[in-house]
């Protein structure tokens, strides 16, 4: 089951793909607007909190959309391949809507987690009731999503500041307001494939701790995998002890191998517009 992070849309000169900034790059860009400058310019939750306290929430959201212009980008080579595979559940911590566009032909349901609860429970119920062979895919956006403004005030429900994360973590295990039980049960039964993450990031470790590490059936869950280029040995050992095997590989090269494994050795990855 795919679990997607920011590097799922990383720019690739080799594949002529113009993608989106990574979290630390967004943080550095926000930090450039702050005086005094934050000590840790790559810490997006902390930088976002400082930015929000300086210019308020609406300005923070406006800047994030400018730094992550998903409407000006096409889905990445990774998303193009994953959307063609028969997954029925995709989990992502990304705010952008490139995954929705990649899956548009399959008319995905979109369920959004906020720090107040889950938006889209009716779609979740409809998805779970549909026969597996005809079921449309579900995207569960665990850190919120960008929205198109309906008026002058942007109300995109993002989990981005430290306070947002704290609020989210207090409700995440709540069946009523946190991760829907249907999603939790799938986490327990499926091999997770983490794509686009740096597994040493504290925000990802916190989510993993709540969703997977503390699951009552953790001992019986299948092993999981993460794809990360040149991971430090410490973190490879750290995650192996938790049942996550890190594969040292480029995420786009891995996706192409996955496509060939499923479609056959003569399959070729789809061309993705959007030259880098």
Buried (B, 14 or more C-beta within 10 A) or exposed (E): BBBBBBBBBBBBEEBBBBBBBBBBBBBBBBBEEBEEEBEEBBBBBBBBBBBBEEBEBBBBBBBBBEBBEBEEBBBBBBBBBBBBEEBBBBBBBBBBBBBBBBBEEBEBBBBBBBBEBBBBEEBBEBBBEBEEEEBBBBBBBBBBBBBEBEEEEBEBBBBBBBBBBEBBBEBBBEEEBBBBEBBBEBBBEBEBBBBBBBBBBEBBBBBBEBBBEEBEEEEEBEEBBBBBBEBEEEBBEBBEEBBBEBBEBBBBBBBBBBBBEEBEEEBEBEEBEBEE
